[in-house]
């Protein structure tokens, strides 16, 4: 059971979505190799609810961009910390980032680690 996740949200240019998906699929396999229990990414379509701030607004996403929301699940924070160190040191990561024209910009990504509050 996952008790810790890394969550993230960021914009991607719509015309780069195909390349970004290929990159994300390859990166997900590396994270899972190092202990992630689950890796998921979703693209936003229904991005507004009256009375709330939208991810689109918070990220200052442009008209030609789509919002990506995802998470990587781990058994514990300790497992996450170890996996993230291994992923950061894996030379395949740098190679993947430079080999795809994905439009990904880490400076526009919101990220955080989350401990489980409850699960149903």
MARTI-112617 format. One record per atom (N, C-alpha, C): z, x, y. Coordinates in steps of 0.001 Angstrom, whole numbers, plus 500000, padded with zeros to 6 digits. Layout:
<pts>
ZXY;...
</pts>
This chain:
<pts>
500000500842498819;500000500000500000;500000500889501248;499200500516502210;499105501268503454;500272500908504369;500995501923504827;502091501705505762;501850502354507114;500683502992507269;500368503647508527;498864503619508722;498428503325509931;496996503370510232;496755504130511531;495590504720511605;495048505192512864;494050504128513286;494216503597514477;493300502588514992;492518503152516160;491295502648516327;490460503141517419;489463502081517852;489044502195519096;488025501318519654;487222502140520661;485897501956520636;485032502706521540;483671502021521623;482932502298522693;481579501746522813;480536502691522223;479434502100521797;478278502843521286;477030502192521900;476076502974522359;474825502362522817;474176501574521674;473734500371521988;473127499515520948;471970500210520232;471195500984520972;470044501635520343;470438502820519455;471717503180519424;472215504268518566;473007503733517378;473115502427517244;473986501853516224;473611502285514809;472330502361514499;471903502789513169;472357504206512854;472156505116513791;472596506506513608;474120506580513548;474785505799514398;476250505819514384;476777505347513028;476174504316512463;476624503807511164;476510504887510090;475419505630510084;475250506714509122;476333507781509302;476618508123510542;477670509088510840;479023508567510361;479350507325510698;480643506746510336;480824506685508821;479766506335508102;479852506285506638;480142507666506052;479511508695506597;479741510059506105;481157510537506439;481600510240507644;482945510626508068;484002509895507230;483768508636506942;484716507854506143;484935508482504776;483872508990504171;483996509628502859;484880510870502929;484777511616504010;485612512806504174;487069512394504328;487346511395505154;488728510929505327;489307510455503992;488516509729503228;488997509232501932;489219510386500959;488397511402501036;488574512587500199;489939513234500461;490407513149501709;491669513776502095;492853512805502110;492694511632501525;493865510778501332;493871509429502013;492864509113502813;492829507776503409;492668506738502305;493422505660502393;493336504585501414;492191503631501729;491878503505503004;490845502571503446;490307503063504784;489033502825505012;488402503195506282;487440502066506616;487638501440507768;486787500313508156;486402500401509624;485170499986509895;484706499861511270;483962498540511413;484140497927512562;483534496628512854;482873496699514224;481829495910514416;481216495823515738;481547494469516349;481796494484517649;482259493295518348;481127492378518777;481330491100518543;480389490080519009;481079489010519840;482231488577519444;482986487554520159;484072488276520936;483743488713522134;484585489670522844;485357489100524024;485548487796524073;486331487276525191;487180486093524742;488334486019525318;489249484897525125;489895484642526476;489732483457526981;490240483127528311;491717483503528425;492041484165529524;493419484554529783;493806485911529223;492847486604528579;493144487935528037;492118488945528538;492474490215528440;491518491279528746;490715491551527481;489439491794527631;488598492065526465;488468493567526256;488150493952525030;487868495360524755;486704495829525624;485721494977525800;484561495323526618;485007495720528020;485897494931528605;486400495242529945;487251496514529950;488151496624528984;489041497781528943;488285499100528761;487195499048528003;486397500246527765;485308500455528810;485172499510529723;484094499532530712;482748499691530007;482585498934528915;481336498981528152;480200498425528999;479078499104528920;477901498689529675;477135497620528915;476205496976529589;475416495888529003;474677496333527732;474252497591527704;473483498088526551;474371498739525483;475688498485525550;476618499054524582;477298497962523762;477708498346522568;478446497444521690;479792498103521374;480830497294521241;482165497816520977;482380497953519474;482895499124519079;483253499404517691;484777499443517610;485323498736516628;486769498703516382;486994499112514937;487931499993514701;488155500426513325;489545500937513066;489785501219511789;491044501824511399;490880502617510114;491796503564509960;491893504371508748;493318504172508246;493458503718507002;494776503393506451;495292504514505561;496596504742505656;497261505788504885;498544505246504264;499003505933503252;500252505555502593;501448505739503534;501384506778504373;502494507080505277;501981507912506456;502840508063507450;502463508910508580;502302510364508129;503160510813507226;503057512181506709;501710512400506029;501259511412505255;499948511520504611;498844511541505662;498990510728506704;498006510716507801;497947512068508482;499122512622508805;499151513909509493;498460514994508676;498730515017507375;498114516008506490;496599515791506405;496175514545506232;494740514241506150;494026514630507435;494615514302508579;493967514619509847;493825516123510053;494810516917509610;494696518375509702;493539518871508842;493432518334507632;492360518753506728;490997518329507256;490913517121507784;489642516637508334;489223517508509522;490168517811510405;489856518620511587;489369520019511200;489853520546510086;489470521889509650;488222521899508770;487746520745508387;486596520666507484;485307520934508263;484551521965507893;483330522303508638;482259521212508585;482339520322507617;481357519232507552;481463518312508761;482655518181509328;482833517280510473;481997517735511673;482116518992512046;481342519498513187;479855519381512921;479459519662511698;478044519557511330;477560518114511458;478364517175511001;477977515766511090;477855515310512539;478825515657513350;478824515224514751;477565515711515467;477140516927515181;475965517466515873;474644517045515232;474679516588513988;473425516255513311;472959514825513551;473813513967514099;473429512577514363;473366512326515861;472388511569516280;472276511125517674;472934509746517757;474267509745517647;475015508499517484;475483507866518783;475459508625519871;475960508086521133;477472508050521224;478174508578520222;479636508574520225;480163509529521280;481145509058522066;481772509866523106;483284509710522963;483936510726522420;485382510652522170;486179510397523444;485657510800524595;486367510580525853;486450509098526217;485610508279525587;485629506835525870;486305506047524749;486936506742523831;487600506095522703;489094505942522987;489616504754522681;491064504540522697;491539504671521259;492657505372521065;493115505717519731;494629505634519676;495163505311518516;496605505352518319;496974505273516856;498142505820516531;498697505718515195;499704504581515166;499665503780514108;500487502580514030;501242502507512717;502535502263512814;503372502058511636;503400500564511311;503465500238510031;503447498843509592;504662498071510118;504416496926510689;505483496014511107;505771495013510002;504702494446509430;504825493571508266;503447493366507664;503421492929506412;502161492605505737;502368491320504961;501353490492504960;501423489211504223;500521489279503032;
</pts>
